[in-house]
Every structure is written in C-alpha cells, then in structure tokens.
C-alpha cells in the first residue's frame, strides 16, 4: 500500500519507518528541511532505540522516502497526519495550527477514495470540524490515535496493544476502515484488537488514556506524601496495591513524577476542552493530578537541601538524568532538568549527566554544568540525585563504586529505583521519595 506520513517528529518518523518495514511504500513529509535532510541520510533526528536501523533498512529497500514537498504525498492511498499539537503559549488548550496547516497543504493533493488518518492528539471535536473539508475533496477522514511510549515507540508501532479507528458509519467510512485494517494487517493478523468507533470517541480514547495514566501516577505520589509523614514505605504499599487485579502494579512507581511532551500537556488540554464543552467540573480532579505531579519536584529539591543541612550554596550536586524518561533524549518538561535548575538557583554547583540527552539539555539550559560520563559527574560531589531511571544508574551504579568518587555520601533517589538497604549498609545517607 502507498502511504504518506505528514509530520516526521517522534510519532511520524517512527510510524513512517515502521510501516515501510512491513512492506508498504511510505513517503514522510515535513516542513523542516534540516530534519528531512537528516532522515534522507538515515540519521534519526532524536534518540529512539531501533529507529536508526529501521531507517537504514527502509531507505535501502526503496520502501521509505522523505521529502519537504507536500506534493510528494500525492498518490498515497492513506495519509497519516502526525504533526505536533503543543500547548497554546501562555495557556493550556492544544495549539492546532500545525494540524490545520497540514490539512490545508494536503487538500489539493487528495484524490477520491483516499483516506486521511489522523494520529495527532487533538481535542475532541477536531475531527468533526475537519471531516467536511476532506470529504469535499473526495477523500475520507478517520481518526487513528497513537499510544506510543518514547523509548518503546518502534515496539509499540509494530506490536500495539490495540488499534482504534474512528470513522463515520457506512459508505465511505466503512471503506476507509477497511483500508486501515489492510494497512495494519500484520498486527491484526497477530491478534491485536481492532476497535472501530465514531470520530469523537476515537479522539477521546487518547486523552482519556493519558488522563488515567497521569491520575494513577499522581495517586501513588500522593500516597507517598502520606507514607513519608507516617513513616511507612511507599514501595511496599505499591507492591501490595498492585497485587489487586483491579488495580495492577504498572504505573504505581512513586517518585518525582511524570514529564515529557505528552502527559502534562495532554491532561491540561483535556481539561481545557472539557471547560469549553461546559463540563469542566467532570475532570476538575485533573488539575489536582497536575499539582501533585509538580509538587514532587519541590519535594526532591527539599530533600537535597535538608540532607545538606540547609547549606546548598557552593555545594557540588550531581544530577543523574536530563531526559524526562530513560531510552529517550527528550527533555520537554523534564523533572530532572527542573530539579537541576532549581538547585542551581539556590547557588549549588550542579553537574548534570545523561546517556542520551546532554546535547539537548545544554542547548536548553546552558547555565548548568554538564558531564558526558557518569563518573565525571559523581567525582567530588557532595550529594547525588537520581532523577531519570536509566539502567546505568538503577542497575549498574553500586554504593561501593560511587563511594570512591563522591565526596559526601548523600544520595537522593528520585525514582525509588535503588536498593535502599544496600546503600545504607555501605554508609550512605539514603533518601527516597516516600520510601523508608
């Protein structure tokens, strides 16, 4: 099947490469000519495991191409819309200018029978507004939300846990759904559930999923505050809760909270859209979810200050992590960099390290100190703060090794990912986030 993917960021570049790996002929389109030049050269413009190999294979096979010209999307049977929807500057609602611009540019190149499949995360009602414009060209709009995890995006594209396609009932809508089912035949044949909904429900699925995940994370972090005040252990509490099949253990990892370019902006946009629909009270709890999440960063900074006896100025603090999560170089709304900046503002000599995100961090926060190697960051530090749960920190860093480098034996475990007993037995002052 011939496909185009409009927008080659985190979502689009992975989607284009993955579809090409399945044998489809795919053209990725983006207005950023530098990004397109990198992709044509087989270079991923961001860190994502397995993507470079997939790009190389797709380009070599001829199934994958990239262009900055929308005209090169002409002739595709399916056009996947994968542009970004950031927050409006100074507000919480989603900025749809890139979605609208992409549709306007695509319309002259659509043919009767073409399918436009929206993958971008948009406020409910967006597809209903765009559908008549696309129908006037003879094409059909469906909404096919993405559920990718950065660091696992290739896996989640090729082996998704579900496929959702929103379409109008009957006629062109039914034919468009059949086209998407064919596009995803490999996953469907492997048993992936294929759920067909109306347009509005498909849009809501993504927002509701992220709202639920954010709520679950903030719930356990709220419990961490109670555990800390009562001298309980949040990790053991989460283990006990997770054994309840109605709850489950995933996303009950208490710590410094979530960040990135999806969950924070998506829950805010979801609440903003609810306000526009006159139902803001139904999701009022999401504002508290957001507040709990941000409060965890305050708590991490306070743990550092208290551990250093309130004397932070001039103290060397190693911050392990810059990306908002492991297996990514994405620093958008990164808790790690937020904590580092706050400590720097208190006069600390902060040194940040990260296996993948240093270049992005330096560009965004040049006032911070950086070390490309973990041990260089640890050397002569008065305190260590683990904020991104990379394997290099969670599994490979021992108290004995760190003890030979760190001046002050203080570790703040912002992800509750270390063996607290082992670090304490080695003579370290260990502080978890609600953990004994």
C-alpha positions in Angstrom: 0.0 0.0 0.0 1.2 3.5 -0.7 1.3 5.8 2.3 2.3 9.3 3.3 3.1 10.4 6.8 2.7 14.1 7.4 5.0 15.3 10.2 8.2 13.5 11.0 8.7 14.1 14.6 8.7 11.5 17.4 5.5 10.0 16.1 5.7 10.4 12.4 9.4 9.3 11.8 8.8 6.1 13.7 5.5 5.5 12.1 6.9 6.0 8.6 9.9 3.7 9.2 7.7 1.0 10.8 5.2 1.0 8.0 8.0 0.7 5.5 9.4 -2.2 7.4 6.1 -4.0 6.8 6.5 -3.6 3.1 4.4 -0.5 2.5 5.7 2.3 0.2 6.0 5.3 2.5 6.8 8.9 2.0 7.4 11.0 5.1 6.7 14.7 4.7 7.9 17.5 7.0 8.4 21.3 6.5 11.7 21.2 8.5 14.2 20.8 5.7 17.1 20.0 8.1 15.1 17.2 9.7 14.3 15.8 6.2 17.9 16.0 5.2 18.9 14.0 8.2 16.3 11.4 7.6 17.2 11.1 3.9 20.8 10.4 5.2 19.4 7.7 7.5 20.0 9.8 10.6 17.3 9.8 13.3 16.8 13.4 14.5 16.2 12.2 18.0 17.2 9.2 20.2 14.8 6.2 19.8 16.0 2.6 20.2 15.9 0.6 16.9 14.9 3.6 14.8 18.3 4.2 13.1 18.5 0.5 11.9 14.9 0.7 10.6 15.6 3.9 8.8 18.6 2.4 7.1 16.8 -0.7 6.1 13.7 1.2 4.7 15.8 3.7 2.7 18.0 0.9 1.3 14.9 -1.2 0.3 13.3 1.8 -1.5 10.1 1.4 0.6 10.9 4.6 2.5 11.4 8.1 1.3 11.3 11.6 2.8 10.5 15.0 1.4 9.7 18.6 2.4 7.2 18.9 -0.5 3.6 18.1 0.2 3.1 17.4 -3.5 5.2 14.2 -2.9 2.3 12.9 -0.8 0.1 12.7 -3.9 -0.9 9.3 -4.9 -0.8 7.7 -1.5 -3.8 5.5 -0.5 -3.5 6.6 3.2 -2.2 9.9 4.5 -1.3 9.6 8.2 -1.4 13.0 10.0 1.3 13.0 12.7 2.0 16.7 13.4 2.5 18.1 16.8 -0.2 19.7 19.0 1.7 21.7 21.7 0.0 23.9 24.3 -1.0 27.3 23.2 1.7 29.7 24.6 0.5 31.0 27.9 -2.5 28.7 28.0 -3.5 25.0 28.5 -5.5 24.4 25.3 -4.0 22.5 22.4 -2.5 24.6 19.6 -4.0 23.2 16.4 -2.2 25.5 13.9 0.1 22.7 12.7 -2.9 20.3 12.2 -4.8 23.0 10.2 -1.8 23.9 8.1 -1.0 20.3 7.3 -4.6 19.7 6.2 -4.7 22.9 4.1 -1.5 21.9 2.3 -2.7 18.3 1.8 -6.1 19.1 0.4 -5.0 19.9 -3.2 -3.2 16.6 -3.5 -6.1 14.3 -2.3 -8.0 12.0 -4.7 -11.4 10.5 -4.5 -11.1 7.4 -2.3 -8.0 8.5 -0.4 -8.0 8.1 3.4 -6.7 10.7 5.7 -5.9 9.1 9.1 -5.4 11.5 12.0 -2.9 10.3 14.6 -2.1 13.6 16.3 -3.5 14.1 19.8 -6.3 16.6 19.4 -9.3 18.0 21.4 -12.5 16.1 20.8 -14.5 17.7 18.0 -11.4 18.4 15.9 -12.1 15.5 13.5 -15.7 16.6 13.2 -14.6 20.0 12.1 -12.0 18.7 9.5 -14.1 15.8 8.1 -16.3 18.0 5.7 -13.2 19.7 4.3 -11.6 16.4 3.5 -14.9 14.9 2.2 -15.2 17.9 -0.3 -12.0 16.6 -2.0 -13.5 13.1 -2.3 -11.3 11.7 0.5 -12.4 10.3 3.8 -11.2 11.2 7.3 -10.7 8.6 10.1 -9.1 9.1 13.4 -6.4 6.6 14.5 -4.9 7.7 17.8 -1.3 6.7 18.7 -0.4 5.1 22.0 3.4 5.2 21.8 5.8 5.3 24.7 9.0 7.1 24.0 11.9 4.6 24.2 9.5 1.9 23.1 7.9 3.6 20.1 9.1 1.1 17.4 7.8 -1.8 19.5 4.5 -0.1 20.2 4.0 0.7 16.5 4.8 -2.8 15.2 3.1 -4.7 18.1 0.4 -2.3 19.5 -1.8 -3.4 22.4 -4.8 -2.1 20.5 -5.7 -0.3 17.3 -8.5 2.3 17.4 -10.1 3.7 14.3 -12.8 6.3 14.5 -15.0 6.8 11.3 -18.4 7.8 10.2 -20.8 4.9 9.8 -21.5 3.3 6.4 -20.4 4.2 2.9 -17.0 5.9 2.6 -16.4 5.5 6.4 -16.8 1.7 6.1 -14.4 1.6 3.1 -11.9 3.8 5.0 -11.9 1.5 8.0 -11.3 -1.5 5.7 -8.3 0.4 4.2 -6.8 0.9 7.7 -7.4 -2.7 8.6 -5.4 -3.6 5.5 -2.6 -1.2 6.4 -2.3 -2.8 9.8 -2.9 -6.3 8.6 0.3 -7.6 10.2 -0.7 -6.5 13.7 -4.4 -7.5 13.2 -3.4 -11.0 12.0 -1.1 -11.3 15.1 -4.2 -10.8 17.3 -4.1 -7.1 18.1 -7.6 -5.9 18.9 -9.0 -3.6 16.2 -11.7 -1.4 17.6 -14.0 0.7 15.4 -15.6 3.8 16.9 -17.1 7.1 15.9 -14.7 10.0 15.3 -15.3 11.7 18.7 -14.8 8.5 20.7 -11.5 7.8 18.9 -10.3 11.3 19.8 -11.4 10.9 23.4 -9.6 7.5 23.8 -6.1 9.1 23.7 -7.0 11.9 26.0 -8.8 9.6 28.4 -5.9 7.1 28.4 -3.3 9.7 29.3 -5.6 11.3 31.9 -6.0 7.9 33.6 -2.2 7.1 33.5 -1.4 10.6 34.9 -4.0 10.1 37.6 -2.5 6.7 38.6 1.0 8.1 38.8 -0.1 11.1 40.8 -2.3 8.9 43.1 0.7 6.9 44.1 2.8 10.0 44.6 0.0 11.5 46.8 0.2 8.2 48.8 4.0 8.7 49.0 3.4 12.0 50.8 1.2 10.2 53.3 3.7 7.4 53.6 6.5 9.8 54.3 4.5 11.6 57.0 3.6 8.3 58.7 7.0 6.6 58.3 5.5 3.9 56.0 7.2 2.6 52.8 5.6 3.6 49.6 7.3 0.9 47.5 5.9 -1.9 49.7 2.5 -0.1 49.7 2.6 0.0 45.9 3.5 -3.7 45.8 0.5 -4.6 47.9 -1.9 -2.4 45.9 -0.5 -3.9 42.7 -1.5 -7.4 43.7 -5.1 -6.4 43.5 -6.1 -7.5 39.9 -8.4 -4.5 39.7 -5.5 -2.1 40.2 -2.3 -3.7 38.9 1.3 -2.7 39.6 2.2 -0.8 36.4 2.4 3.0 36.8 2.5 2.7 40.6 6.1 3.7 40.8 6.2 6.5 43.2 8.9 9.1 42.8 9.5 12.5 41.3 6.6 12.3 38.8 6.0 12.4 35.1 7.1 14.9 32.5 7.7 14.8 28.7 5.8 16.2 25.8 2.6 14.2 26.2 1.1 13.5 29.6 1.5 17.1 31.1 0.2 18.9 28.0 -2.4 16.3 27.2 -4.1 16.4 30.6 -4.2 20.2 30.6 -5.6 20.2 27.0 -8.2 17.6 28.0 -9.3 19.7 31.0 -9.4 22.9 28.8 -11.6 21.2 26.2 -13.9 20.0 29.0 -14.2 23.6 30.1 -15.1 24.6 26.5 -17.8 21.9 26.4 -19.2 23.2 29.7 -18.2 20.1 31.6 -15.1 21.3 33.3 -16.3 20.0 36.7 -16.2 16.4 35.4 -12.4 16.5 35.1 -11.6 19.0 37.8 -9.6 16.3 39.5 -7.0 16.5 36.7 -5.9 19.9 37.9 -5.0 18.3 41.3 -3.3 15.5 39.4 -1.2 18.1 37.7 -0.5 19.9 41.0 0.5 16.7 42.8 2.9 15.9 40.0 4.6 19.3 40.1 4.8 19.2 43.9 7.0 16.1 43.7 9.8 18.2 42.1 9.6 20.6 45.0 9.9 17.7 47.4 13.0 16.4 45.6 14.7 19.8 46.0 13.7 20.0 49.6 15.3 16.5 50.3 18.6 17.7 48.8 18.5 20.9 50.9 17.6 19.1 54.1 20.3 16.4 53.5 22.9 19.1 53.1 21.8 20.7 56.4 20.3 23.7 54.5 23.8 24.7 53.2 23.4 24.4 49.4 25.3 27.4 48.2 28.6 26.3 46.5 28.0 22.6 47.2 28.6 20.3 44.2 25.5 18.2 43.3 25.5 15.5 40.7 22.1 15.1 38.9 21.9 11.8 37.2 19.5 12.3 34.3 18.4 15.0 31.9 15.8 13.2 29.7 12.3 13.0 31.2 12.5 9.2 31.0 15.1 6.5 30.1 15.6 5.4 26.5 14.9 8.9 25.2 16.7 12.2 24.6 13.5 14.2 25.1 13.9 17.0 27.7 10.5 18.5 27.3 9.1 19.3 30.8 11.9 17.1 32.2 11.7 16.7 36.0 15.4 16.1 36.0 16.3 19.4 34.5 13.6 21.2 36.5 15.2 20.0 39.7 18.7 20.8 38.4 17.7 24.4 37.5 16.0 24.9 40.9 19.2 23.7 42.7 21.3 26.0 40.6 19.0 28.8 41.5 19.8 28.1 45.2 23.5 28.6 44.4 24.5 24.9 44.1 27.3 23.8 41.7 25.1 21.5 39.7 26.6 18.9 37.2 24.1 17.0 35.0 24.8 13.8 33.1 22.7 11.7 30.9 23.5 8.8 28.4 21.5 10.4 25.5 20.1 13.9 26.3 23.2 16.0 27.1 23.2 18.0 23.8 19.5 18.9 24.1 20.0 19.8 27.7 23.0 22.1 27.0 21.0 23.9 24.3 18.1 24.5 26.6 19.9 25.2 29.9 23.5 26.4 29.2 23.8 27.8 32.7 24.0 24.3 34.2 27.2 22.2 34.5 27.4 19.0 32.4 29.5 15.8 32.3 29.1 13.3 29.5 30.4 10.5 31.6 28.5 9.4 34.8 31.7 9.1 36.9 32.8 12.6 35.9 29.6 13.9 37.3 29.9 11.9 40.5 33.5 12.9 41.2 33.8 15.2 44.3 30.1 15.6 44.6 28.6 16.5 48.0 25.3 14.8 47.0 23.9 12.7 44.2 20.3 13.0 42.9 19.0 10.2 40.6 16.1 11.6 38.6 16.0 9.6 35.4 15.8 5.8 35.7 18.4 4.8 33.2 19.9 1.3 33.7 23.3 2.9 34.1 22.0 4.3 37.4 19.3 1.8 38.5 21.2 -1.4 37.9 24.9 -0.6 37.3 25.7 2.0 40.0 26.9 0.5 43.2 27.4 2.3 46.6 31.0 1.0 46.6 31.8 2.4 43.2 30.1 5.7 43.9 31.8 5.9 47.3 35.1 6.1 45.6 34.1 9.2 43.7 31.5 11.1 45.8 32.8 13.4 48.5 29.7 13.4 50.6 27.8 10.1 50.9 24.3 11.5 50.3 22.0 10.0 47.6 18.6 11.3 46.8 16.7 8.5 45.0 14.1 10.5 43.0 12.8 7.3 41.3 12.9 4.9 44.3 15.0 2.7 42.0 18.0 1.8 44.2 18.4 -0.9 46.8 18.0 1.4 49.9 19.2 -1.2 52.4 22.4 -1.8 50.4 23.2 1.9 50.1 22.6 2.4 53.8 24.6 -0.6 54.8 27.5 0.9 52.8 27.3 4.0 55.0 25.4 6.3 52.7 22.7 8.7 53.8 19.9 7.4 51.6 16.7 9.4 50.9 13.8 8.0 48.8 10.6 9.7 47.8 8.2 8.4 50.5 10.4 5.3 50.9 12.0 4.1 54.2 
